[in-house]
């Protein structure tokens, strides 16, 4: 069987495929194809069986004669429409993470936490069939949603991916020998709490990248990394994407844009015993007290918890989509063996 990470998402639509439908006025609907499935909107009914067997990029009509464009979702489309347990890392940030952390084919990558699996998708694509991604997640329910989303996208669970439910700082030393991890990506409220374990696991020259929501968190993790003396001076940035309306001579920026979602902070592991050259800076108020630290707690920074009921619903949606993906993968493999 072709490796799931490298499988080419092409060919005619099959039952279980995830399909993005663009209808009247550009509204998007993402469905998992079922032989008896139907898309109901106020514009009419579109039967799934009318799509099965058609090539990607086909246009079909619903019961009211409205046209719908059918396409397999791109990775960015899938990430934005998949069931979520936790907030996702947006595609614009995931792309920057892959580039800034220099995630390469064959890399050994550690991720924490996995959330809904959006970043995991991008990392799995980047490491290829020879790499390894281990995702740490404290919550089993979040891990379940991520597993369903990953399986839905790839058609099965990639052999290059492993999910560990537990605390990174506690379990990383037992999972990896010192100096054997190429890249570490941290998406958590307090990345400084596990930075010592990360430093031990990283190979010299390896990259740690932190995705951070607020400026206060950014400040603290940067100062912590500097204080360890084990990394290069951290580099921080944010990514903003602004679309443009282009139609004839009407060329202007879109009225809406995806602005700040989070900060990216990167640093590289120094060789054992090495001391980075000092960086001259102007004097600043970089110290902080216990009262300041209290301002960086999850409650203070506005961390919003998803309800258990809502999370169970999204886990069911992810599992249902994963079941459809398995059907589509089995159909593709069956078709390949008969040719």
C-alpha positions as CSV (number, residue, x, y, z in Angstrom):
1,X,0.0,0.0,0.0
2,X,1.2,3.5,-0.8
3,X,2.4,5.4,2.3
4,X,-0.5,7.4,3.6
5,X,1.5,10.6,4.0
6,X,2.6,10.5,0.4
7,X,-0.7,9.3,-1.2
8,X,-1.8,11.5,-4.0
9,X,-5.3,12.9,-3.3
10,X,-6.7,12.5,-6.8
11,X,-8.9,10.3,-8.9
12,X,-12.7,10.1,-9.1
13,X,-14.8,10.8,-6.0
14,X,-15.6,7.7,-3.9
15,X,-17.8,7.0,-1.0
16,X,-16.1,8.2,2.2
17,X,-14.2,11.0,0.4
18,X,-14.2,14.5,2.0
19,X,-15.5,17.0,-0.6
20,X,-15.8,20.8,-0.5
21,X,-18.8,22.1,-2.3
22,X,-19.0,25.8,-3.4
23,X,-22.6,26.8,-4.0
24,X,-24.6,30.0,-4.8
25,X,-22.9,33.2,-3.6
26,X,-19.7,31.3,-2.9
27,X,-20.8,29.6,0.3
28,X,-18.8,26.5,1.2
29,X,-20.1,23.2,2.5
30,X,-17.7,20.3,3.4
31,X,-19.3,16.8,3.4
32,X,-18.2,13.2,3.6
33,X,-19.7,11.4,0.7
34,X,-22.2,8.6,1.4
35,X,-24.2,6.7,-1.1
36,X,-27.4,7.7,0.6
37,X,-26.2,11.1,1.8
38,X,-27.8,14.4,0.9
39,X,-26.8,18.1,1.3
40,X,-29.9,20.1,2.3
41,X,-29.8,23.9,2.0
42,X,-32.5,26.5,1.4
43,X,-31.4,26.3,-2.3
44,X,-32.5,22.7,-2.6
45,X,-31.1,19.2,-2.1
46,X,-27.8,17.8,-3.6
47,X,-27.5,14.0,-3.5
48,X,-24.1,12.6,-2.7
49,X,-24.5,9.8,-5.3
50,X,-24.5,12.5,-8.0
51,X,-20.9,13.2,-7.1
52,X,-19.6,9.7,-6.7
53,X,-17.5,8.6,-9.7
54,X,-17.0,12.2,-11.0
55,X,-13.5,13.7,-11.3
56,X,-12.2,16.3,-9.0
57,X,-13.3,19.8,-10.0
58,X,-16.7,18.8,-11.4
59,X,-19.8,20.9,-11.3
60,X,-23.2,19.4,-10.4
61,X,-26.7,20.7,-10.0
62,X,-29.0,20.2,-7.0
63,X,-32.8,19.6,-7.1
64,X,-33.4,23.3,-7.7
65,X,-31.0,23.6,-10.6
66,X,-28.3,25.5,-8.6
67,X,-24.7,24.7,-9.6
68,X,-22.2,23.4,-7.1
69,X,-18.4,23.1,-7.6
70,X,-17.0,19.9,-6.0
71,X,-13.3,19.8,-5.0
72,X,-11.3,17.8,-2.6
73,X,-10.2,20.2,0.2
74,X,-6.7,21.4,0.2
75,X,-4.8,21.0,3.5
76,X,-5.7,24.6,4.5
77,X,-9.4,24.1,3.7
78,X,-9.5,20.8,5.7
79,X,-7.8,22.4,8.7
80,X,-10.3,25.2,8.8
81,X,-13.4,23.0,8.4
82,X,-12.5,19.9,10.5
83,X,-14.1,19.2,13.9
84,X,-12.2,21.1,16.7
85,X,-11.6,20.1,20.3
86,X,-9.2,22.9,20.9
87,X,-8.5,26.1,18.9
88,X,-6.4,25.3,15.8
89,X,-3.2,26.8,14.6
90,X,-4.2,28.7,11.5
91,X,-2.7,27.7,8.1
92,X,-0.7,30.9,7.9
93,X,1.1,30.1,11.2
94,X,1.5,26.4,10.4
95,X,3.3,27.3,7.1
96,X,5.6,29.7,9.0
97,X,6.3,27.0,11.7
98,X,7.3,24.5,9.1
99,X,9.7,27.0,7.5
100,X,11.0,28.8,10.6
101,X,11.7,25.5,12.4
102,X,13.1,24.0,9.2
103,X,11.1,20.8,9.4
104,X,12.6,18.5,6.8
105,X,11.9,15.1,5.4
106,X,13.2,12.5,7.8
107,X,13.3,14.8,10.8
108,X,12.5,13.6,14.3
109,X,9.9,16.1,15.6
110,X,8.2,16.5,18.9
111,X,5.0,18.5,19.3
112,X,3.0,19.6,22.3
113,X,0.1,19.9,22.6
114,X,-1.7,18.3,19.7
115,X,-5.0,20.2,20.1
116,X,-7.2,19.3,17.2
117,X,-4.4,18.1,14.9
118,X,-4.1,21.0,12.5
119,X,-0.4,21.6,13.0
120,X,0.2,17.8,13.1
121,X,-1.1,17.6,9.5
122,X,1.4,20.1,8.3
123,X,4.3,18.5,10.2
124,X,3.4,15.0,8.9
125,X,3.4,16.3,5.4
126,X,6.9,18.0,6.0
127,X,8.7,15.0,7.6
128,X,7.6,12.6,4.8
129,X,7.7,8.9,5.0
130,X,11.1,8.6,6.7
131,X,10.5,11.1,9.5
132,X,8.9,10.7,13.0
133,X,6.4,12.9,14.8
134,X,5.5,12.4,18.4
135,X,2.7,14.6,19.6
136,X,2.2,15.1,23.4
137,X,-1.3,16.0,24.7
138,X,-2.4,16.3,28.2
139,X,-6.1,15.6,27.5
140,X,-7.3,12.3,26.1
141,X,-10.5,13.9,24.6
142,X,-8.4,16.4,22.6
143,X,-6.2,13.6,21.4
144,X,-9.2,11.6,20.2
145,X,-10.4,14.6,18.1
146,X,-6.9,14.9,16.6
147,X,-6.7,11.2,15.8
148,X,-10.0,11.3,14.0
149,X,-9.0,14.4,12.0
150,X,-5.6,12.9,11.0
151,X,-7.1,9.6,9.9
152,X,-9.8,11.5,8.0
153,X,-7.3,13.5,6.0
154,X,-4.8,10.7,5.3
155,X,-7.2,7.8,5.0
156,X,-5.5,6.0,7.9
157,X,-3.2,6.7,10.8
158,X,0.3,7.5,9.4
159,X,3.0,5.1,10.7
160,X,5.2,8.1,11.2
161,X,2.9,9.6,13.9
162,X,2.5,8.7,17.6
163,X,0.3,10.4,20.2
164,X,1.3,10.4,23.8
165,X,-1.3,11.4,26.4
166,X,0.6,13.0,29.2
167,X,2.8,15.8,30.3
168,X,5.8,16.6,28.0
169,X,8.1,17.6,30.8
170,X,7.6,14.3,32.6
171,X,7.5,11.9,29.6
172,X,9.9,13.4,27.1
173,X,13.1,12.1,28.9
174,X,11.7,8.5,28.9
175,X,10.7,8.7,25.2
176,X,13.9,10.1,23.7
177,X,17.6,9.9,24.6
178,X,19.5,13.1,25.1
179,X,20.4,14.9,21.9
180,X,18.2,12.8,19.5
181,X,15.3,15.2,18.6
182,X,15.7,17.5,15.7
183,X,12.8,19.9,16.2
184,X,10.4,20.7,19.1
185,X,7.2,22.7,18.5
186,X,5.4,23.9,21.7
187,X,1.8,25.1,21.6
188,X,1.0,25.6,25.2
189,X,0.2,28.3,27.8
190,X,3.5,27.9,29.8
191,X,6.2,26.6,27.5
192,X,8.9,27.6,29.9
193,X,7.8,24.8,32.3
194,X,9.2,22.2,30.0
195,X,12.2,24.0,28.4
196,X,14.8,22.1,30.5
197,X,13.5,18.8,29.2
198,X,13.4,20.2,25.7
199,X,17.0,21.3,25.9
200,X,18.1,17.8,27.0
201,X,16.2,16.1,24.1
202,X,17.3,18.5,21.3
203,X,20.4,17.7,19.2
204,X,23.0,20.5,19.0
205,X,21.8,23.0,16.4
206,X,18.2,21.7,16.8
207,X,15.3,24.1,16.9
208,X,12.7,24.8,19.5
209,X,9.7,26.9,18.3
210,X,7.0,28.2,20.7
211,X,3.6,29.3,19.5
212,X,2.4,31.9,22.0
213,X,-0.9,33.8,22.2
214,X,-0.1,36.9,24.3
215,X,2.8,39.4,24.6
216,X,3.2,38.7,28.4
217,X,3.7,35.0,27.6
218,X,6.1,35.9,24.9
219,X,8.2,38.0,27.2
220,X,8.5,35.3,29.9
221,X,9.4,32.5,27.6
222,X,12.0,34.6,25.9
223,X,13.6,35.6,29.2
224,X,13.6,32.0,30.4
225,X,15.3,30.8,27.3
226,X,18.0,33.4,27.7
227,X,18.5,32.6,31.3
228,X,19.2,28.9,30.6
229,X,22.3,29.8,28.5
230,X,21.6,26.7,26.4
231,X,20.1,28.3,23.3
232,X,20.9,31.1,20.8
233,X,19.1,34.4,21.4
234,X,15.4,33.8,20.7
235,X,13.8,35.4,17.7
236,X,10.1,36.4,17.8
237,X,7.6,37.3,15.0
238,X,4.0,37.3,14.0
239,X,2.4,36.7,10.7
240,X,-0.5,38.7,9.2
241,X,-2.2,37.8,5.9
242,X,-4.3,40.3,4.0
243,X,-6.3,39.2,0.9
244,X,-7.0,41.3,-2.1
245,X,-10.1,41.8,-4.2
246,X,-9.1,41.7,-7.9
247,X,-11.8,42.1,-10.5
248,X,-11.1,44.1,-13.6
249,X,-9.9,47.6,-12.4
250,X,-11.4,47.1,-9.0
251,X,-8.2,46.1,-7.2
252,X,-8.2,46.8,-3.4
253,X,-7.4,45.1,-0.1
254,X,-10.2,43.0,1.3
255,X,-12.2,44.6,4.1
256,X,-11.4,41.7,6.4
257,X,-8.0,40.0,7.2
258,X,-6.6,37.4,9.4
259,X,-4.4,39.5,11.6
260,X,-2.8,38.5,14.9
261,X,-3.4,34.9,15.9
262,X,-0.2,34.3,17.9
263,X,3.5,34.9,18.2
264,X,6.3,32.5,16.9
265,X,9.5,32.4,18.9
266,X,12.4,30.3,17.8
267,X,15.8,29.4,19.3
268,X,18.5,26.9,18.5
269,X,20.3,24.5,20.9
270,X,23.9,25.2,21.6
271,X,26.5,22.5,21.7
272,X,27.2,21.2,25.3
273,X,29.6,23.6,27.1
274,X,29.2,26.4,24.5
275,X,28.4,29.9,25.5
276,X,26.6,32.1,22.9
277,X,28.3,35.5,22.2
278,X,26.7,38.2,24.3
279,X,24.2,40.5,22.6
280,X,24.5,44.1,23.6
281,X,21.1,45.7,24.4
282,X,19.9,48.8,26.0
283,X,18.9,48.5,29.7
284,X,15.3,47.4,30.1
285,X,12.9,46.3,32.8
286,X,13.2,42.6,32.1
287,X,12.8,41.4,35.7
288,X,9.4,40.3,37.0
289,X,7.9,39.4,40.4
290,X,5.5,36.7,41.6
291,X,2.6,39.1,41.1
292,X,3.7,39.5,37.5
293,X,3.8,35.8,37.0
294,X,0.2,35.5,38.3
295,X,-0.9,37.7,35.3
296,X,0.4,34.9,33.0
297,X,-1.8,32.1,34.4
298,X,-4.4,30.5,32.0
299,X,-7.3,32.3,33.7
300,X,-5.7,35.7,33.5
301,X,-4.8,35.4,29.9
302,X,-8.3,34.5,28.9
303,X,-8.0,30.8,28.2
304,X,-11.4,29.6,27.2
305,X,-12.5,26.0,28.0
306,X,-14.7,24.0,25.6
307,X,-17.7,22.4,27.3
308,X,-17.6,18.6,27.7
309,X,-20.8,18.2,25.8
310,X,-19.5,20.2,22.9
311,X,-16.2,18.3,22.9
312,X,-18.0,14.9,22.8
313,X,-20.0,16.1,19.8
314,X,-16.8,17.1,18.0
315,X,-15.1,13.9,18.8
316,X,-18.1,12.0,17.3
317,X,-17.8,14.1,14.2
318,X,-14.1,13.4,13.9
319,X,-14.6,9.7,14.3
320,X,-17.4,9.6,11.7
321,X,-15.3,11.5,9.2
322,X,-12.4,9.1,9.9
323,X,-14.7,6.1,9.2
324,X,-15.5,7.6,5.8
325,X,-11.9,8.2,5.1
326,X,-11.1,4.5,5.8
327,X,-13.9,3.5,3.3
328,X,-12.4,5.8,0.6
329,X,-8.9,4.4,1.2
330,X,-10.1,0.8,1.0
331,X,-11.9,1.6,-2.3
332,X,-8.7,3.2,-3.7
333,X,-6.6,0.2,-2.7
334,X,-9.2,-2.2,-4.2
335,X,-9.3,-0.2,-7.4
336,X,-5.4,-0.2,-7.6
337,X,-5.2,-4.0,-7.2
338,X,-7.7,-4.7,-9.9
339,X,-6.0,-2.5,-12.5
